[in-house]
Amino acid sequence: KEGALNNNIEGFLTAKNTQSRWRIAFSFYAGSVGAWAITTPANYSTFAGWVGMVAYASACGLPIIVLAFFGDLVKTKYPTAGALGDVIVMRFGPALRLCTCVVALFNMAIFMLAEFTTIGGLFKDFVGSLAYPIIIVMAVLTTVYSAYGGLLVSIVTDQIQAGVSLLFLVVLSIYVWATFDQPLVKGFGDMKAMLGPNEAGYGAIFVMPVSLMAATIFNEGMWQRVWAAEDPRALKQGGIMGCIAVIIAIFLYGFFGFIAAWGGLIDFANTNVNLYLFQIFKTSPDQPPNAIIDSGIEAVVLVLALIMSESAIDSLQNGISATISSTFLRGYSIWYARGIVVLINIIIVPFALANYNVLSLFLSANMLGCCWFVPILIGGVWDTQTGRKMISETTVILGGFTAIVAVSLYGIIEGPAQCANAATVGSIFPPYPDTCRCATAAQLALVDLGEVTGTVNCAAAGVAWAWVKHPYMWQHFVLITFISPAAVFFFGTIALAMPDSVPGISDILGLASQRHVPSPEISKDDPGSMPIIYHDAPVPMMMMNPYPNSPGMPTMDPYATQMQPQVYNPYSPYAGMPGMAGGPGYPMMMPQTHMQFGTA
């Protein structure tokens, strides 16, 4: 059964309705926890404190439960959907699908770039080798099996990768518990400002759940687990188990860095921030920074990073391939999807080899996702006639762009003062962003900007601060998360007062013909691959001819009381279907009372 999945595009991209709860749980975990877990939580806990550490761990897991339960709702309402873009075009429209496609591709590309950069950086900084050999090996390995087997192979390998990585995490935890013997000062001593409750930690209570929820919603790799679950029970239970495993794992990785800092083992002035977790293996604060692998347990951590990176990368490869295929290549051969997997790595690996600062790109991806994920969630739940007009494709797009403009203006107005304050308290380090040069002399009283040359465009610097430079400040996330839905409801209120004849964005852009989504398994290269589509509403006096020799032809039957199973090929000259809005072949002939079309 599973072997046949890779014979068609839908099976390759979604493995639809085939996977058990345990496979879904392992896959959610493996797709969520990459090599970044070795570096980022340990670093974050050393300045956001225990409050930020707990908030970060919780925020990494909770979106999985939200996606599982929201995904079940989506699968019930749109059973033929096989990608996030399908859901968007069915509920909202094709213009918003293109918008979310751009956001999702940017989001997944940044995460994939971060994985390659992190694993390359670990080998360069901790092993002493060059970064590019391990990046290329990882890219080739994941490309080969992802291009061959698609999502199914990714889920199967996720079981092994998740199981081994969890086992290694248990071994690491036992080792730390048995060997760590540094005195821990009550109340954190001199480290209280960094490890105790602080502004960064309290800000994480809002910033982390919002940013990671947006990142999850716009990650097709995570949505693929929704389509693959065999039933609602498998999806929800798998989501709950995956969530718990992710929270525990991220908390432990953060905790190792936290107690290393608490025990005085981290030399903040001389230690690479990506290696904070490895300082837990030092036996004395007087030892130099642990900057090179020299023990078996450190080798275990490095192998752990490799396994987690591999599992995250193959999920992202499949997610990007599914997004592009479902949006731009629907109806084409499976080989196009396989080609995309290869092309993805050809594009992204050179950027990883250049070792760009991906943290700022993470910020922009998270901020961009926050512009739209709340209205999309609300619209997915509020699916009544009023809800569809209030939260429509047009109002959601306008609301998102309103939030973009609002946050950009906020960065121009408040960015200089925020930059100066962040430099004063040590949240950012030299060389400081140009935004700081736009602050007043009083705001910069305690900041040394160094040698200043040339002039600064403060408007451009403020926009850059808002989107790529600020250190995950909660004010920006609060503003963008609340402005977006507020603007959607504002425009929705106007839409309710307007007649239905007023064109929407898709009509204005000439995209209205794309509102119908054909089933993903239909291939232009194989017209015989035609799905069976069922209608669940009684249709008196009319049925479609079920004989495959004349697909799509209408037949009058005075004894028919219900629409029979039919064969529908959108590339056939008889593709027009009675009752389908905009069907090219025949006029509207059927009552439209809650009929469910597989391709509408």
N, C-alpha and C positions, 0 to 999 in steps of 0.2 A: 504493500500500500504506500509506504513512504518512498520507496524507490521510484514510483511513478510520479511523484510530485515534481521532480525536476524535468519532466517531459513537457511541461507547459509553463507559461510565464507566470500564471497565478501561483502555482505550486512553488516555483523558484523564488518568488518575492514574498509570499505570505504563509506557505505551508498551512493553508487555512483549515481551521477546526480539526487539527490532528494531534495536538500535543497535550500531555497530561499535566496535572498540577505541579508535580515535582520537576518536570522539565521546564515549565514556565517559571517556577520559583528560582531554579538554578540559572536560567537564562536572564531573568530580571537582575539577579545579583551580578552575574558575570558582565552584563552589558552596562551596569552602573558603576562598578568599581574597577578602575584602571590603574595604571602605574602612578597616576597623580595622587592616589591614596597614600603612597609611601612618602610623598614630599609635602603636599599641601596641608593636610590636617595637622601634622606635627608643627609646621611653621605657623599656621593660623592660631593654634592654641597658645602659643608663646606670647601673643600680644592681645588677643581677644579674651584671654582668660578662660576660666572654667565655664562661664556662662556662654561665651562664644563657642567653646568646644562642644558643649551639649547641644546648642542650637544648630550648629553646623551638622553634627551627626544626625540629628532628628530630621533636618531639612533634606538631607541626602536620601533618606528612606521614605518619608511620608508621600512625596509625589508619586511613588510607585502604587500606593494604595489608591490615591485619587485617580490615577490613570486606569487602574484595574476596574474600579466601580463605574467611572465615567465611560470607560471603553465598553463595558457591558451594556450600558445604556445606548451607546452609539451602535453597537452591533445589532441590538434589538430593533432600533429604528431604521437602520440602513444595512440590512443583511448582505447586500451585494457589494458593499464598500470593501476595498482591499488596500486603501492607503488613506492617510489623513486628507490628502487633496480631494479624494472622492467624497468624503464626508463634508468638506467645506463647500464643494460645488453643489452637493445635494441640498444642504441646509441654507447656504448663503448664495453662492454664485461663482462663476468662473474668474471674475476679476479678483476676488478675495483669495481664490485658490492660487493664482499667480503670486499674489502678495505673500501668502503664507509659505509658498514654495521657496521664494527668495530668502525669507527669514529662516526657514528650516535648513536649507542648504548651507547658509552662512553659519548657523549654529552648529551643525554637524561637522562642517569642514574645520571650524575652529577647535572643536573637541578632538577631532582626529589629528590635527596639527599639534595640539598640546600633548597627545599621547606619544607621538613620534619624538617630539622635542624633549619630553620628560625622560623617556627611556634612553635616548641618546645622551642627554645631560648626565644621567646617573652613571653610565659607563665611562663617560669622559671624566667626570669629577671624582668618582669613587673607585673605578677600576684603573684609571690612568690610560685608557685606550682612546682612540679617536671615536667621534660620535657616529660617523656615517656608516661603518660596517654593520652595526646592530640595527640601525634604522632600515637599511636596505634589506637585510636578512628578514626582519620582521615584515616589511612591506611585501616582499616576494612570497613568503610563507603564507600569510593571510590572503593574499590575492589569489594564489593557486587554489586553495580549497574553497574560498568564497565564490570565485568565478565558476568553479565546477559544480558545487552543490547548493549555492544560494543559502537561504535562511535555514533550511533543514540541517545542513551540515554545521552551520553556525550554532544552532541550538544543541545539536549532539555534542559538539566540542565544548560548548558552555558547561555541560554537566561535568566533564573531566576537569576543565580549567577551574570552575567554581569549587569542586570538591577538593582538588589539590591545594588551591589557594587558601581555603578555609582550614585545611589540615596544617599547612605551614603557619597560618596565623595562630592556631592553637599551640604549636610548638614554640613559636616566638613568645607568646604570652607566658607560657610555663617557664621559659628560659629567663625572661625578665623578672618574673615573680621570684625565681630561685636565686638569682644572682645580684639583683639591685640592692645595695646596702648603704646608699647615701642618706645622711640625716635630712629629714624634711622639716624645715622650720615652721612652727605653728603660725598661721596667718600669712604665710608666704614670705615673711621677712622683707628684705629689700626688693623682692620681686612682686610685692603686693599690687603695685600699679599695673603691672602687666598680666599677672596671673589671677588676680581677684576680679570682682565685678568692675567693669569699666565701660566707657562709652562705646568702644568697638564691640564689646560683648553684648551689650543691650541692643545695639543697632542690628546685630546678627539675628536677633529674635524675629525681626521683620524682613531684613534684607535677604537672608539665606533661603527661607522658605519660598519667598516670592521669586527670586532669581532662579532657583533650581526648579521650581514648578514650571516657570516659563521655558527653561531649557529642556525639561522632560516633555512638555506638550509639543514642542517643535523638534522633537527627535523621532524621526520615522523608525529608527532602530528599536525604540521602545514600543511604538505602536505595532510593529510587526509581531511582538509577543501577544498583543491583544488579538490580532487576527488569527494567530496560530493556536490559541487555546481551544481545546475541544468542546468546552461548554462553559457556561457562566460560573459554575462551581470551580472548575479548574483555573479559570482566570482570577477569580477573587481570592481563592485560597493560595494560589501561586503568588499573587501580588502581596498578600499579607506576609507569607513566609519570606519572600524576597526582601520586603521592607524591613523586617526584623533583622535579617542577616546583614543588610547594608548598614543599618543604624549601629549594630554591635561592632562591625568591622571598622567603620569610620571613627567611632568613638575610641576604639583601642589604638588605632594609628595616631589619633590626636593625643591620646593620653600618654603614649610613650614619649612624645616630644614635650608634653606638659611636665611630666615628672623629671625628665632630663633637665629642663630649665629650673624646676623647683629645687632639684638637688645640686644646682650649680655646675652641671656638666657642660653647659653650652657657653662657649666663648662667642658672644654675639658680634664682637668686633672682627673676629678672624674666621668664623665658621660659615661655610656656604649654606645659604638658607635651605637648599634642597637636601641637606644632609643632617638636619636637626634630629631626625629619628635615630640615626646611627650613633649619635652621641650617648644614647642610653647604654651602649656597650662599654663606655669608658669606666674605669674603676676608681678614678680620682679626678677632681676638678683641676688638679695641677697638670694633668696630662695635656699635651697639645691637641688641637681639634682632630677628631677621628675623620681623616680625609682620604684614607686609602683602605681597601679591603684587605684584612689580615687575619680573619678568623672564619670558622665554619658557619657560625650563626649569621654572620654578615653575608656570606655566600647564599644562605637560605633566603635572606631578605631580598637579595638581588634576583634570585630565581623567582621569588614571589612576584616581584615587580614585572618580570618578563611575562609570566603567565597571565597576570591581570591585564597587562598592556595588550597582549594578543587577543584576549577575549573582548576587550573594549573596541579594538580596531576593527575586528571582523564584523561586529555589530554595526559600527558606523559605516563601513563599506556597504553592507547590505541596505542600510537605511538610506544612504545617498542614492544608491542604485534604484531603490524602490520609488523614491521621490521623483527622480528624473524620468524613469520609465512610465510611471502612472500619469505624469503631467504632460510630457512631451512626446513619448514614444508609445502611447497606447495603441495596441493592435499590431505592433511589430513583433518580429521573432524574438525568441528567448536569447538569441546570440547578441542582440543589442544590449540587453541587460548585463550579460556577461562582459561585454566589451566595456561597459561603463565602469564596472568594478576595476578593471585594469587601468582605465583612463584616470580614475580618481587618484590612484597612487602616483601615476606619472605627474599629475599636477601638484599634489600636496607634498610629496617627499622632498622636492627641491626647496620648498619653503622651510621644512623642518631642518634640512641641512644648513640653511642660512642662520638658524638659531635666533629667530625673531622673538621679541618679548610678547608672549601669547597672553599674559595676564591682562593687558589693556584690550586685546581683542576679545577675551572672555567677557570683559565688562561690557563692551559694545554689543556683543551677541545677547547677553542677558538683558540689557536695557531694551534692545530692539524687541525681544520676545515679550517683555512686560507691556509693550504698547498694545498687544492684541490678545494675549492669552485669556485675560479675565472676560472680555466681551464674548470670546468664542466659547468659553465654558458656560457662561450665562445663556447664550443663544442655543447651545446644545441642549440645555435643560428646558428652557422656556421656548417651546416649539409650537405654541398656539398661533392662531391667526394674528392676534395682536402682537405676540412676541416676534413673529416673523417680520412684521412691519416696523416694530420698534427697534429690534436688533437685526437689521437687514445687512446685506452685503455693503450697501452704500454707507449706512450709518457707522458700521464697524470700521471701514476704511477711513472715513472722515475722522472718526474718533481717534484712531491710531496716529494719523498724521497731526492731529491737534496736539496730542501728547508729545510728539517729536518736537514740534515748534515750541511748546511750553517749556520743556526741559532744556532746549537749546537757549531760550531766552533766560531761563533761570541760571544757566552756566555763565552767560555773559554778565548778568547782574551780580550774582553772588560768588561766582568762581574765584575772582581775585582774593577776596577776604577768606574764603574757605582754603584756598591754596596756601596763603600765608599762615593761617592757623595750623594747617596740617604739617607744614614745614617746622613750625615752632614746637609742636608737641612730638615730632618725630614720626608721624604717620607716613611721610614721604621723605625721600633722601636725595641729595644732590646727584646729578644735576637736576635742579628743580624745573618744572614745566614753565613755559613762557607766561602762563596765567599769573604766576606769582609776581612777575614784573609789572603787572597792571594794578597791583595793590598799592595802598597809600603808604607813605613813609612810616606812619604810626603802626600800621598793621605789620610792617616788616622790621619793626624795631629789634627783634631778637633773631632775625634771619639774615644770614650772610649769603647773598646770591652769587658771590664771586665776581669775576670780571664780566661786565655787561657790555655788549657791543650791538650796534644796530638798533632798529626799532621793532616794536611788536604790534601786530594787529590784534587789539584786545578783544574784538568781537569774535574773530576766528579762534583765538586762544581760549575764550570762554566756552565756545561750542566744543572744542577739543577736550576741555576739562570735563564738560558734562557727559561726554560719550566715551572717552578713552583714557582720561588722565586721573580722575578722582579715585581715591582708595576705597571704593565700595561704600560711599557715604549713604546713610539711610535716607537722608532728605531727598536725594534724587529718586530713589526707588519708591518712596511714599508718593512723591509728586506724580511720577509717571504711571503708577498703578492706579491712582484714584482719578487722575485727569482723564485717562482713556475711557473708562466706563461712564464717567460723568458726561463727557462729550458725546458718547454714543447715545445716552438717554436724551440729551439735549436735542441732537439731530433727529432722534427717533420721535420725540414729541412733535417736532415740525412735520415729520413724515406722516404721522397719524392724521394731521389736519389736511393733508394734500390728497388729491384724487389718485386712484391707482394707475391712471394713465400717464402719470409723470414718469419719464424714463429713469432707470437707475444707471449706475456706473457701467455695468456690463453692456447695457443698451447703447450708451453713449460711445463706448469703445468698440462696438461691433462684435462683442463676445457672446451675445445672447444665444447663438446657435450651439455653444459649448455647454449649455446647461445639462444636457443629457450625457450620462457617463456610460459608455458601453462596457460590458463585462471584460475584465482584464485578460481572460483566457482566449478571447477572440483574436485571431491573428490574420493580418492581411495576407501573410504568406501561406496560410492554411485555412481557406474559406470553409473547410469541412468542420472546423473546430467550433461548433455552434452550441451555445448553452441552452439548456432547457429553462424556460422562464415561466413561473407560475403566477397567477393572479388570484388574489384571495377574496374577491368580491363577486357576488352573483351577477351574471350578465345575461339577461333573458334574450332569446331569439338570435344570438350571435355567438359564434365560436370561431377560432382560427383553425384552419386545416392542419391537423397534426401530422400529415404525411410529409416526410422529408423531401420528396420529389418536387413539392411545390411550396417551399417555405414562405410564410408570410401572407399567403393568399386568403382572403376572407371567404367564409362559407356560411350560408344561412342554414339554420337547423331549428325547426319549430319545436323540437323536443329537448334542445339544450337549455339547461337552467344554470349552468356554471361554465366559466371559461376553462377550457381543457388545456393540458400542457401543450406548449407550442415550441417550435424551433424558430429562432430569430437570428438571422445573419445580417448585421448592419451594412455589410458590403454587397448584399444581394440587390438586384434591381427591384425586388419586392420589399424593400426595407421599411416602407411606410406602414405603420400599424394603426388601425382604428383606435381612438381613445388616447393616443400619445400626443401630448401638446407639441405641436410643431412637426409631427410626423410627415415626411415629404410625400408619401404615396396616396393617402386617403384622407377624407375629411373626418372631423370628429363625429363618431357614431355611437359612442358608449357613455353610459352614465359615469360621472367622475366621483362616485361616493366611496372615498377611502380605498381606492384601488391601489395596489402595490405593484409597481412595475420594477422588474429586475434591473432595468437600465435607466430609469428616470432619475 
